[in-house]
Amino acid sequence: MIPEQFQITEEIHQTKYLVNGELKDWKGKTSPVVSTISSTKEYAPTPLGSIPDMGEAEALEALEAALAAYNKGQGVWPTMKVKDRIECMETFVKKMEEKREEVVKLLMWEIGKNQPDSYKEFDRTVEYIYDTIEEYKQLDRNSAKFSKHDGVYAHIRRGPLGVVLCLGPYNYPLNETFALLIPAIIMGNTTVFKPAKHGVLLITPLLEAFQTSFPKGVVNILFGRGRAVAAPIMQTGKVDVLALIGNSKSANALQEQHPKSNRLRLVLGLEAKNPAIVLPDADLDLTINECIAGTLSFNGQRCTALKVVYVHEDIKEEFLKRFSEKVDALKFGNPWDKDVKLTPLPEPGKPAYIQELLDDAKAKGAKIQNKKGGKHKDNYIWPAVLYPVSKDMRVYEEEQFGPIIPVLSFKDIEEPLDDMAESNYGQQVSLFGKDVYTLSPLIDTLANLVCRVNLNSSCQRGPDVYPFTGRKDSAQATLSVHDALRSFSIRTFVAFKDNELNNETIEQLLEAKVSNFLSTDYIL
């Protein structure tokens, strides 16, 4: 039974898009939005509505609106006082909070995220916005001064970069998208934003909040395929920042379309193949619980998920047995079902892809260790624990982004360390063990291979005040409440020699309070 508050009573046919401060009507082609969750006893996907299928004309219209709002650095938004930009953001987040139930309901239906995690994603995003506002206030307070060196004064602040093209992922279509969009906006940039392919309707309840909270052209929201909408924007060469969380193939393709590569700044969160390394003295109760969370939270559809597990051969038998039993004991169901851990996969083709990885691994010597592993439902494939996994298997090489868990055993710790050094990715690692003399050199090495070493804990992004980034092909720039403001801005300053004319002029400028940049006002 679907609880009454989560039932789909009517489809949402999104016919509005936001450009230049106006919610415009769309009368062109549309694309259906369908949930893989069934609302009937006999399995059938559930139609949720439709979205505009936009193209080059709308993309360029949105870009022109963002360019006009930036207006070569002279626009209302980039020149606005920091406290006024903060007021706009506070207005937005209050309006956003009113839409909590609508957004959460769509999160569950569109991407199959369970009820507690859907509420958590919404609440965490709201908290992220409030934390960003507080961090920006502190950043501005620290800038409300003059420095002096070698007879030259400097008033140093952070200024916007220009126009940002923002593309978010489907697995965290609210949180990770807003982790790009919010700092980009508040720093004075103007934006063109296209929601992800799944988790797109949940932006609908927020369109009006964007429209009424910011000056026209600051936020422009389009719908459609990335290739049709993002590519024409990049080809103009007028975008200053590409902000994308998703696949490196998409990021590379878009970068290559920009004709001025030195002008383009990149803020990218890409793939990872985060390993767990289980040492012989690991606390197996804790380790197995953390590895379950790491590999199968949201069905493993997270860049921060544990995608490969290395277990010391002295404990591999016990680990595999207990871990497999725990995987088979997980509850599958719809997002609103009580205590459900595994939910329908939002991509209709994902079970078939996971099956391909399974078939390839089995053909090359791997065995499914858990009884339910690989069993199909209409919209799911049960998580398979695979062992032994070798490097010639696709599941070792590819970021699976779904419910399949490759396990390798090792004798010598250099084996997983060598694999990590050779990997294309370098986001995080989970290290399980207790002996400090073993852990110490490992931590020192791992910190040079990835950007976060999780000790006896699964990999994760949060808390959002901590740096979120990666080495090699996993990321460019750093996203955290603190770092994101810096990723979407640049240090810029007014300098003047220490003489009577300049000192008098600056004093008059500060007294007149007519410059929004040159100011020692302190935001409380």
ZIZIDA-V38700 format. One record per backbone hydrogen bond with DSSP energy under -0.5 kcal/mol. CO is the residue of the C=O (numbers start at 1). NH is the residue of the N-H. Records with the same first field share a line. If there is no record, write none. Layout:
CO: NH, NH
This chain:
1: 3
3: 6, 7
4: 7
7: 9
11: 13
12: 14, 50
13: 15
15: 26
17: 19, 24
18: 221
19: 22
22: 19, 24
24: 17
25: 27
29: 53
31: 51
32: 34
33: 48, 49
35: 46
37: 46
44: 39
45: 47
46: 35
48: 12
49: 33
50: 14
51: 31
52: 54
55: 59
56: 60
57: 61
58: 62
59: 63
60: 64
61: 65
62: 66
63: 67
64: 68
65: 69
66: 70
67: 71
70: 73, 75
71: 74
75: 79
76: 80
77: 80
81: 84, 85
82: 86
83: 87
84: 88
85: 89
86: 90
87: 91
88: 92
89: 93
90: 94
91: 95
92: 96
93: 97
94: 98
96: 99
97: 100
99: 103
100: 104
101: 105
102: 106
103: 107
104: 108
105: 109
106: 110
107: 111, 113
108: 112
114: 118
115: 119
116: 120
117: 121
118: 122
119: 123
120: 124
121: 125
122: 126
123: 127
124: 128
125: 129
126: 130
127: 131
128: 132
129: 133
130: 134
131: 135
132: 136
133: 137
134: 138
135: 139
136: 140
137: 141
138: 142
139: 143
140: 143, 144
141: 144
143: 145
147: 154
149: 152
151: 498
152: 149
153: 496
154: 147, 156
155: 494
157: 492
159: 490
162: 190
163: 240, 241
164: 166, 192
165: 167, 243
166: 194
167: 245
170: 173
172: 176, 177
174: 178
175: 179
176: 180
177: 180, 181
178: 182
180: 184
181: 185
182: 186
183: 187
184: 189
185: 188
190: 164
191: 220
192: 166
193: 222
194: 168
200: 203
201: 204
203: 206, 207
204: 207
206: 210
207: 211
208: 212
209: 213
210: 214
215: 218
218: 191
220: 193, 222
221: 18
222: 195
223: 54
225: 229
226: 230, 231
229: 233
230: 234
231: 235
232: 236
233: 236, 238
234: 237
240: 265
241: 165, 243
242: 244, 267
243: 167
244: 246, 269
247: 251
248: 252
249: 253
250: 254
251: 255
252: 256
253: 257
254: 257, 258
255: 258
260: 263, 264
265: 242
267: 244
268: 476
269: 246
274: 307, 308
275: 430
276: 278, 310
277: 279, 432
278: 312
279: 282
282: 284
283: 287
284: 288
285: 289
286: 290
287: 291
288: 292
289: 293
290: 294
291: 295
292: 296
293: 297
294: 306
296: 299
297: 300
298: 301
300: 302
302: 305
305: 274, 307
307: 406
308: 276, 310
309: 311, 408
310: 278
311: 410
312: 315, 316
315: 319
316: 320
317: 321
318: 322
319: 323
320: 324
321: 325
322: 326
323: 327
324: 328
325: 329
327: 330
331: 341, 342
334: 337
335: 115
337: 340
342: 333
346: 348
347: 350
349: 353
350: 354
351: 355
352: 356
353: 357
354: 358
355: 359
356: 360
357: 361
358: 362
359: 363
360: 364
361: 366
362: 365
367: 369, 387
370: 373
372: 375
375: 382
377: 380
379: 345
380: 377
382: 374
383: 385
384: 386, 405
385: 369
386: 407
387: 367
390: 393
393: 396, 397
394: 398
398: 400
402: 404
403: 384
404: 406
405: 386
406: 309
407: 389
408: 311
410: 313
412: 415
413: 417
414: 418
415: 419
416: 420
417: 421
418: 422
419: 423
424: 473
426: 471
427: 451, 452
428: 275
429: 454
430: 277, 432
431: 433, 456
432: 279
435: 438, 439
436: 440
437: 441
438: 442
439: 443
440: 444
441: 445
442: 446
443: 447
445: 448
446: 449, 450
452: 429, 454
453: 455
454: 431, 456, 457
463: 466
464: 481
468: 479
471: 426, 474
472: 475
474: 270
476: 268
478: 480
479: 468
480: 484
481: 485
482: 486
483: 486, 487
484: 488
486: 489
488: 161
490: 159
492: 157
494: 155
496: 153
497: 499
499: 503
500: 504
501: 505
502: 506
503: 507
504: 508
505: 509
506: 510
507: 511
508: 512
509: 513, 514
514: 516
517: 519
521: 523
522: 524
